[in-house]
Amino acid sequence: MANVRVHRVAEQIKKEVSQLIQNEIKDPRIGFITVTDVEVTGDLQQATIFISILGNDSQKQDSLDGLKKAQGFIRRELGRRIRLRHTPEIVFSFDSSIEYGNKIERILSDIKTDILNED
């Protein structure tokens, strides 16, 4: 039963953080960011927010720095929007699964073109 609640809270945090990043944060360093997943501890004290950022490495680092600067604002807004006894501490982390998937897709495409060129 508790796992269902943790999952619901994680999904709500994901939705709210996505809206905050798109609509509320005005930091010019923050580029195109997608919130891919949120993991919340069982006691709801910490939330790890996984993000995917479009751009090169320096743009990704600038966006992450902007998010870390806005971390207090995001946590405060989460506390206002989601009714919990304690607002979880938030930590941002890169989600490299999309890049990894693109890399695998590229490799498979290269293999396919190599096979077709041999025929």
VEXZA-469388 format. One record per atom (N, C-alpha, C): residue number from 1; atom name; x, y, z. Coordinates in steps of 0.2 Angstrom, whole numbers, m for minus. Each point is the difference from the previous one (the first is absolute). Layout:
residues N
resi: NUM	name: CA	u: X	v: Y	w: Z
...
END
This chain:
residues 119
resi: 1	name: N	u: 4	v: m6	w: 0
resi: 1	name: CA	u: m4	v: 6	w: 0
resi: 1	name: C	u: 4	v: 6	w: 0
resi: 2	name: N	u: 6	v: 0	w: 4
resi: 2	name: CA	u: 4	v: 6	w: 0
resi: 2	name: C	u: 4	v: 1	w: m7
resi: 3	name: N	u: 1	v: m5	w: m3
resi: 3	name: CA	u: 3	v: 1	w: m7
resi: 3	name: C	u: m4	v: 3	w: m5
resi: 4	name: N	u: m7	v: m1	w: 1
resi: 4	name: CA	u: m4	v: 4	w: m5
resi: 4	name: C	u: 0	v: 7	w: 2
resi: 5	name: N	u: 0	v: 2	w: 6
resi: 5	name: CA	u: 0	v: 7	w: 2
resi: 5	name: C	u: 7	v: 3	w: m2
resi: 6	name: N	u: 5	v: m3	w: 1
resi: 6	name: CA	u: 7	v: 2	w: m3
resi: 6	name: C	u: 0	v: 1	w: m7
resi: 7	name: N	u: m3	v: m4	w: m4
resi: 7	name: CA	u: m1	v: 0	w: m7
resi: 7	name: C	u: m4	v: 6	w: m2
resi: 8	name: N	u: m6	v: 1	w: 3
resi: 8	name: CA	u: m4	v: 6	w: m1
resi: 8	name: C	u: 3	v: 6	w: 1
resi: 9	name: N	u: 4	v: 1	w: 6
resi: 9	name: CA	u: 3	v: 6	w: 1
resi: 9	name: C	u: 6	v: 1	w: m5
resi: 10	name: N	u: 3	v: m5	w: m2
resi: 10	name: CA	u: 6	v: 1	w: m5
resi: 10	name: C	u: m3	v: 3	w: m6
resi: 11	name: N	u: m6	v: m3	w: m3
resi: 11	name: CA	u: m3	v: 2	w: m6
resi: 11	name: C	u: m3	v: 7	w: 1
resi: 12	name: N	u: m2	v: 2	w: 6
resi: 12	name: CA	u: m3	v: 7	w: 1
resi: 12	name: C	u: 6	v: 5	w: 0
resi: 13	name: N	u: 6	v: m2	w: 3
resi: 13	name: CA	u: 6	v: 4	w: 0
resi: 13	name: C	u: 2	v: 1	w: m7
resi: 14	name: N	u: 0	v: m5	w: m4
resi: 14	name: CA	u: 3	v: 0	w: m7
resi: 14	name: C	u: m4	v: 5	w: m4
resi: 15	name: N	u: m7	v: 0	w: 1
resi: 15	name: CA	u: m5	v: 4	w: m4
resi: 15	name: C	u: 2	v: 8	w: 2
resi: 16	name: N	u: 0	v: 1	w: 7
resi: 16	name: CA	u: 1	v: 7	w: 2
resi: 16	name: C	u: 7	v: 3	w: m1
resi: 17	name: N	u: 5	v: m4	w: 0
resi: 17	name: CA	u: 7	v: 2	w: m2
resi: 17	name: C	u: 0	v: 2	w: m7
resi: 18	name: N	u: m3	v: m4	w: m4
resi: 18	name: CA	u: 0	v: 1	w: m7
resi: 18	name: C	u: m4	v: 7	w: m2
resi: 19	name: N	u: m5	v: 1	w: 3
resi: 19	name: CA	u: m4	v: 6	w: m1
resi: 19	name: C	u: 4	v: 6	w: 3
resi: 20	name: N	u: 3	v: m1	w: 6
resi: 20	name: CA	u: 5	v: 6	w: 3
resi: 20	name: C	u: 5	v: 1	w: m5
resi: 21	name: N	u: 4	v: m5	w: m3
resi: 21	name: CA	u: 5	v: 2	w: m4
resi: 21	name: C	u: m2	v: 3	w: m6
resi: 22	name: N	u: m5	v: m2	w: m3
resi: 22	name: CA	u: m3	v: 3	w: m7
resi: 22	name: C	u: m3	v: 7	w: 1
resi: 23	name: N	u: m3	v: 1	w: 6
resi: 23	name: CA	u: m4	v: 6	w: 0
resi: 23	name: C	u: 2	v: 5	w: 5
resi: 24	name: N	u: 4	v: m2	w: 6
resi: 24	name: CA	u: 1	v: 5	w: 5
resi: 24	name: C	u: 7	v: 2	w: 1
resi: 25	name: N	u: 5	v: m4	w: m2
resi: 25	name: CA	u: 7	v: 1	w: 0
resi: 25	name: C	u: 2	v: 4	w: m6
resi: 26	name: N	u: 3	v: 6	w: 2
resi: 26	name: CA	u: 2	v: 5	w: m6
resi: 26	name: C	u: 7	v: 0	w: m1
resi: 27	name: N	u: 4	v: m4	w: 3
resi: 27	name: CA	u: 8	v: 0	w: 0
resi: 27	name: C	u: 1	v: m2	w: m8
resi: 28	name: N	u: 4	v: 5	w: m3
resi: 28	name: CA	u: 2	v: m1	w: m7
resi: 28	name: C	u: 5	v: m6	w: m1
resi: 29	name: N	u: 3	v: m2	w: 5
resi: 29	name: CA	u: 5	v: m6	w: m1
resi: 29	name: C	u: m4	v: m7	w: m1
resi: 30	name: N	u: m6	v: 0	w: 3
resi: 30	name: CA	u: m4	v: m6	w: m1
resi: 30	name: C	u: m3	v: m1	w: m7
resi: 31	name: N	u: 2	v: m5	w: m3
resi: 31	name: CA	u: m2	v: m1	w: m7
resi: 31	name: C	u: m6	v: m5	w: 0
resi: 32	name: N	u: 0	v: m4	w: m6
resi: 32	name: CA	u: m5	v: m5	w: 0
resi: 32	name: C	u: 1	v: m6	w: 4
resi: 33	name: N	u: m4	v: 0	w: 5
resi: 33	name: CA	u: 0	v: m5	w: 5
resi: 33	name: C	u: m6	v: m4	w: 1
resi: 34	name: N	u: 1	v: m7	w: 0
resi: 34	name: CA	u: m6	v: m5	w: 1
resi: 34	name: C	u: 1	v: m3	w: 6
resi: 35	name: N	u: m5	v: m1	w: 4
resi: 35	name: CA	u: 1	v: m4	w: 6
resi: 35	name: C	u: m3	v: m7	w: m2
resi: 36	name: N	u: 5	v: m4	w: 1
resi: 36	name: CA	u: m1	v: m7	w: m2
resi: 36	name: C	u: m3	v: m5	w: 5
resi: 37	name: N	u: 2	v: 1	w: 6
resi: 37	name: CA	u: m2	v: m4	w: 6
resi: 37	name: C	u: 1	v: 3	w: 6
resi: 38	name: N	u: m3	v: m2	w: 5
resi: 38	name: CA	u: 1	v: 2	w: 7
resi: 38	name: C	u: 0	v: m6	w: 5
resi: 39	name: N	u: 5	v: m1	w: 4
resi: 39	name: CA	u: 0	v: m5	w: 5
resi: 39	name: C	u: 0	v: 3	w: 7
resi: 40	name: N	u: m5	v: m2	w: 4
resi: 40	name: CA	u: m1	v: 2	w: 6
resi: 40	name: C	u: 2	v: m5	w: 5
resi: 41	name: N	u: 3	v: 2	w: 6
resi: 41	name: CA	u: 2	v: m5	w: 5
resi: 41	name: C	u: m7	v: m2	w: 3
resi: 42	name: N	u: 1	v: m6	w: 3
resi: 42	name: CA	u: m6	v: m3	w: 4
resi: 42	name: C	u: m3	v: 5	w: 5
resi: 43	name: N	u: 4	v: 4	w: 3
resi: 43	name: CA	u: m3	v: 4	w: 6
resi: 43	name: C	u: m1	v: 7	w: m3
resi: 44	name: N	u: 0	v: 1	w: m7
resi: 44	name: CA	u: m2	v: 6	w: m3
resi: 44	name: C	u: 5	v: 6	w: 2
resi: 45	name: N	u: 6	v: m1	w: 2
resi: 45	name: CA	u: 4	v: 5	w: 2
resi: 45	name: C	u: 5	v: 3	w: m5
resi: 46	name: N	u: 1	v: m4	w: m5
resi: 46	name: CA	u: 4	v: 2	w: m6
resi: 46	name: C	u: m3	v: m2	w: m6
resi: 47	name: N	u: 1	v: 4	w: m5
resi: 47	name: CA	u: m2	v: m1	w: m7
resi: 47	name: C	u: 5	v: 1	w: m5
resi: 48	name: N	u: 2	v: m5	w: m4
resi: 48	name: CA	u: 5	v: 1	w: m5
resi: 48	name: C	u: m4	v: 1	w: m7
resi: 49	name: N	u: 2	v: 5	w: m3
resi: 49	name: CA	u: m4	v: 2	w: m6
resi: 49	name: C	u: 5	v: m1	w: m6
resi: 50	name: N	u: m2	v: m4	w: m4
resi: 50	name: CA	u: 5	v: m2	w: m6
resi: 50	name: C	u: m3	v: 4	w: m6
resi: 51	name: N	u: 5	v: 4	w: m3
resi: 51	name: CA	u: m1	v: 4	w: m5
resi: 51	name: C	u: 4	v: m1	w: m6
resi: 52	name: N	u: m3	v: 1	w: m6
resi: 52	name: CA	u: 4	v: 0	w: m6
resi: 52	name: C	u: 0	v: 7	w: m3
resi: 53	name: N	u: 6	v: 2	w: m2
resi: 53	name: CA	u: 1	v: 6	w: m3
resi: 53	name: C	u: 3	v: 0	w: m7
resi: 54	name: N	u: m3	v: 4	w: m4
resi: 54	name: CA	u: 2	v: 0	w: m7
resi: 54	name: C	u: 5	v: 5	w: m1
resi: 55	name: N	u: 6	v: m2	w: m3
resi: 55	name: CA	u: 5	v: 5	w: m2
resi: 55	name: C	u: 7	v: m3	w: 1
resi: 56	name: N	u: 5	v: 4	w: 0
resi: 56	name: CA	u: 7	v: m3	w: 1
resi: 56	name: C	u: 2	v: 0	w: 7
resi: 57	name: N	u: 5	v: m2	w: 2
resi: 57	name: CA	u: 2	v: m1	w: 7
resi: 57	name: C	u: 0	v: 6	w: 4
resi: 58	name: N	u: 3	v: 6	w: m3
resi: 58	name: CA	u: 0	v: 6	w: 3
resi: 58	name: C	u: m7	v: 2	w: 2
resi: 59	name: N	u: m5	v: 0	w: m5
resi: 59	name: CA	u: m7	v: 2	w: 1
resi: 59	name: C	u: m3	v: m5	w: 5
resi: 60	name: N	u: 1	v: m6	w: 0
resi: 60	name: CA	u: m2	v: m5	w: 5
resi: 60	name: C	u: 2	v: 3	w: 7
resi: 61	name: N	u: 6	v: 1	w: 1
resi: 61	name: CA	u: 3	v: 2	w: 6
resi: 61	name: C	u: m3	v: 7	w: 3
resi: 62	name: N	u: m1	v: 5	w: m5
resi: 62	name: CA	u: m3	v: 6	w: 1
resi: 62	name: C	u: m7	v: m1	w: 3
resi: 63	name: N	u: m4	v: m4	w: m4
resi: 63	name: CA	u: m7	v: m2	w: 2
resi: 63	name: C	u: 0	v: m3	w: 7
resi: 64	name: N	u: 5	v: m5	w: 2
resi: 64	name: CA	u: 0	v: m3	w: 6
resi: 64	name: C	u: 2	v: 5	w: 6
resi: 65	name: N	u: 4	v: 5	w: m2
resi: 65	name: CA	u: 2	v: 5	w: 5
resi: 65	name: C	u: m6	v: 5	w: 1
resi: 66	name: N	u: m4	v: 1	w: m5
resi: 66	name: CA	u: m6	v: 4	w: 1
resi: 66	name: C	u: m5	v: m3	w: 4
resi: 67	name: N	u: m1	v: m7	w: m1
resi: 67	name: CA	u: m5	v: m3	w: 4
resi: 67	name: C	u: 3	v: m1	w: 7
resi: 68	name: N	u: 6	v: m1	w: 2
resi: 68	name: CA	u: 2	v: 0	w: 7
resi: 68	name: C	u: m1	v: 7	w: 3
resi: 69	name: N	u: 1	v: 5	w: m4
resi: 69	name: CA	u: m1	v: 7	w: 3
resi: 69	name: C	u: m7	v: 1	w: 2
resi: 70	name: N	u: m5	v: m3	w: m4
resi: 70	name: CA	u: m7	v: 1	w: 1
resi: 70	name: C	u: m3	v: m6	w: 4
resi: 71	name: N	u: 4	v: m4	w: 3
resi: 71	name: CA	u: m2	v: m6	w: 4
resi: 71	name: C	u: m4	v: 2	w: 6
resi: 72	name: N	u: 2	v: 5	w: 3
resi: 72	name: CA	u: m5	v: 3	w: 6
resi: 72	name: C	u: m6	v: 2	w: m2
resi: 73	name: N	u: m1	v: 4	w: m6
resi: 73	name: CA	u: m6	v: 2	w: m2
resi: 73	name: C	u: m4	v: m6	w: m2
resi: 74	name: N	u: 3	v: m5	w: m4
resi: 74	name: CA	u: m4	v: m5	w: m2
resi: 74	name: C	u: m3	v: m4	w: 6
resi: 75	name: N	u: 4	v: m1	w: 5
resi: 75	name: CA	u: m2	v: m4	w: 6
resi: 75	name: C	u: m6	v: 4	w: 4
resi: 76	name: N	u: 1	v: 7	w: 0
resi: 76	name: CA	u: m5	v: 4	w: 3
resi: 76	name: C	u: m7	v: m1	w: m4
resi: 77	name: N	u: 1	v: 1	w: m6
resi: 77	name: CA	u: m7	v: m1	w: m4
resi: 77	name: C	u: m3	v: m7	w: 0
resi: 78	name: N	u: 5	v: m5	w: 1
resi: 78	name: CA	u: m3	v: m7	w: 0
resi: 78	name: C	u: m4	v: 0	w: 7
resi: 79	name: N	u: 3	v: 3	w: 5
resi: 79	name: CA	u: m3	v: 0	w: 7
resi: 79	name: C	u: m7	v: 3	w: m1
resi: 80	name: N	u: m1	v: 5	w: m4
resi: 80	name: CA	u: m6	v: 4	w: 0
resi: 80	name: C	u: m5	v: m4	w: m4
resi: 81	name: N	u: 2	v: m4	w: m5
resi: 81	name: CA	u: m4	v: m3	w: m5
resi: 81	name: C	u: m2	v: m7	w: 2
resi: 82	name: N	u: 4	v: m3	w: 4
resi: 82	name: CA	u: m1	v: m7	w: 2
resi: 82	name: C	u: m1	v: 0	w: 7
resi: 83	name: N	u: m5	v: m3	w: 3
resi: 83	name: CA	u: m1	v: 0	w: 7
resi: 83	name: C	u: 3	v: m6	w: 3
resi: 84	name: N	u: 6	v: 1	w: 3
resi: 84	name: CA	u: 3	v: m5	w: 4
resi: 84	name: C	u: 3	v: 3	w: 7
resi: 85	name: N	u: 1	v: m4	w: 5
resi: 85	name: CA	u: 2	v: 2	w: 6
resi: 85	name: C	u: 7	v: 4	w: m1
resi: 86	name: N	u: 4	v: m4	w: m3
resi: 86	name: CA	u: 7	v: 3	w: m1
resi: 86	name: C	u: 1	v: 0	w: m8
resi: 87	name: N	u: 2	v: 6	w: m2
resi: 87	name: CA	u: 2	v: 0	w: m8
resi: 87	name: C	u: 7	v: m4	w: 0
resi: 88	name: N	u: 0	v: m4	w: m5
resi: 88	name: CA	u: 7	v: m4	w: m1
resi: 88	name: C	u: 5	v: 4	w: m2
resi: 89	name: N	u: 7	v: m1	w: 2
resi: 89	name: CA	u: 5	v: 3	w: m3
resi: 89	name: C	u: 1	v: m3	w: m7
resi: 90	name: N	u: 2	v: 5	w: m5
resi: 90	name: CA	u: 0	v: m2	w: m7
resi: 90	name: C	u: 8	v: 0	w: m2
resi: 91	name: N	u: 1	v: m5	w: m4
resi: 91	name: CA	u: 7	v: 0	w: m3
resi: 91	name: C	u: m1	v: m2	w: m7
resi: 92	name: N	u: 3	v: 4	w: m5
resi: 92	name: CA	u: 0	v: m1	w: m7
resi: 92	name: C	u: 5	v: m4	w: m2
resi: 93	name: N	u: m1	v: m5	w: m5
resi: 93	name: CA	u: 5	v: m4	w: m3
resi: 93	name: C	u: m2	v: m1	w: m7
resi: 94	name: N	u: 6	v: m1	w: m4
resi: 94	name: CA	u: m1	v: m1	w: m7
resi: 94	name: C	u: m3	v: m7	w: m1
resi: 95	name: N	u: m4	v: 0	w: m5
resi: 95	name: CA	u: m3	v: m7	w: m3
resi: 95	name: C	u: 3	v: m1	w: m6
resi: 96	name: N	u: 5	v: m4	w: m1
resi: 96	name: CA	u: 3	v: m2	w: m6
resi: 96	name: C	u: m3	v: m5	w: m4
resi: 97	name: N	u: m6	v: m3	w: 2
resi: 97	name: CA	u: m3	v: m5	w: m4
resi: 97	name: C	u: m2	v: 2	w: m7
resi: 98	name: N	u: m2	v: 6	w: m1
resi: 98	name: CA	u: m2	v: 2	w: m6
resi: 98	name: C	u: 6	v: 0	w: m5
resi: 99	name: N	u: 5	v: 3	w: 2
resi: 99	name: CA	u: 6	v: 0	w: m4
resi: 99	name: C	u: 3	v: m7	w: m1
resi: 100	name: N	u: 0	v: m4	w: 5
resi: 100	name: CA	u: 2	v: m7	w: m1
resi: 100	name: C	u: m5	v: m3	w: m5
resi: 101	name: N	u: m6	v: 1	w: 0
resi: 101	name: CA	u: m5	v: m3	w: m5
resi: 101	name: C	u: 2	v: 2	w: m7
resi: 102	name: N	u: 1	v: 7	w: m1
resi: 102	name: CA	u: 2	v: 3	w: m6
resi: 102	name: C	u: 7	v: m3	w: m3
resi: 103	name: N	u: 4	v: m2	w: 5
resi: 103	name: CA	u: 7	v: m3	w: m2
resi: 103	name: C	u: m2	v: m7	w: m3
resi: 104	name: N	u: m4	v: m4	w: 4
resi: 104	name: CA	u: m1	v: m6	w: m3
resi: 104	name: C	u: m4	v: 0	w: m6
resi: 105	name: N	u: m5	v: 4	w: m1
resi: 105	name: CA	u: m3	v: 1	w: m6
resi: 105	name: C	u: 5	v: 2	w: m6
resi: 106	name: N	u: 4	v: 4	w: 1
resi: 106	name: CA	u: 5	v: 2	w: m5
resi: 106	name: C	u: 5	v: m6	w: m2
resi: 107	name: N	u: 2	v: m4	w: 5
resi: 107	name: CA	u: 4	v: m6	w: m1
resi: 107	name: C	u: m4	v: m5	w: m4
resi: 108	name: N	u: m7	v: m1	w: 2
resi: 108	name: CA	u: m4	v: m5	w: m4
resi: 108	name: C	u: m1	v: 2	w: m7
resi: 109	name: N	u: m1	v: 7	w: m1
resi: 109	name: CA	u: m1	v: 3	w: m7
resi: 109	name: C	u: 7	v: m1	w: m4
resi: 110	name: N	u: 6	v: 1	w: 3
resi: 110	name: CA	u: 6	v: m1	w: m3
resi: 110	name: C	u: 1	v: m8	w: m2
resi: 111	name: N	u: m2	v: m4	w: 4
resi: 111	name: CA	u: 0	v: m7	w: m2
resi: 111	name: C	u: m4	v: m2	w: m5
resi: 112	name: N	u: m6	v: 3	w: 0
resi: 112	name: CA	u: m5	v: m2	w: m5
resi: 112	name: C	u: 2	v: 3	w: m7
resi: 113	name: N	u: 3	v: 6	w: 0
resi: 113	name: CA	u: 3	v: 2	w: m7
resi: 113	name: C	u: 6	v: m4	w: m2
resi: 114	name: N	u: 4	v: m2	w: 4
resi: 114	name: CA	u: 6	v: m4	w: m1
resi: 114	name: C	u: m3	v: m7	w: m3
resi: 115	name: N	u: m5	v: m3	w: 2
resi: 115	name: CA	u: m3	v: m6	w: m2
resi: 115	name: C	u: m3	v: 1	w: m7
resi: 116	name: N	u: m3	v: 5	w: m1
resi: 116	name: CA	u: m4	v: 2	w: m6
resi: 116	name: C	u: 6	v: 1	w: m6
resi: 117	name: N	u: 5	v: 3	w: 2
resi: 117	name: CA	u: 5	v: 2	w: m5
resi: 117	name: C	u: 4	v: m6	w: m2
resi: 118	name: N	u: 1	v: m5	w: 4
resi: 118	name: CA	u: 3	v: m6	w: m1
resi: 118	name: C	u: m4	v: m4	w: m6
resi: 119	name: N	u: m6	v: 0	w: 0
resi: 119	name: CA	u: m4	v: m4	w: m5
resi: 119	name: C	u: 0	v: 3	w: m6
END
